[in-house]
Amino acid sequence: MAKVWLSLVELVELVELVELVELVELVELVELVELVELVELVELVELVELVELVELVELVELVELVELVELVELVELVELVELVELVELVELVELVELVELVELVELG
């Protein structure tokens, strides 16, 4: 009878050990799943940040391009105005010379 009782105690201890091992394995599995989810979340956040950075860089480049185009247009406008003023000045000088020539012819 003592032998049967000892075997029953050993059986209970074995069952408790198996349950403990299963619990530990379950906890480890849950921790592994949580770690994988955390890593995936971090990777997703990094991807989103990278996409936002790329969009920001593209926006900055677009703004710089627009500013460059506006600057070029402004320079071209200034050059056009200067050219028009030069042409008007040349025409004025030619007109003055023509008037002086006419006056000289009338006097002479």
Secondary structure, 3 states (H helix, E strand, C coil): CHHHHHHHHHHHHHHHHHHHHHHHHHHHHHHHHHHHHHHHHHHHHHHHHHHHHHHHHHHHHHHHHHHHHHHHHHHHHHHHHHHHHHHHHHHHHHHHHHHHHHHHHHHC
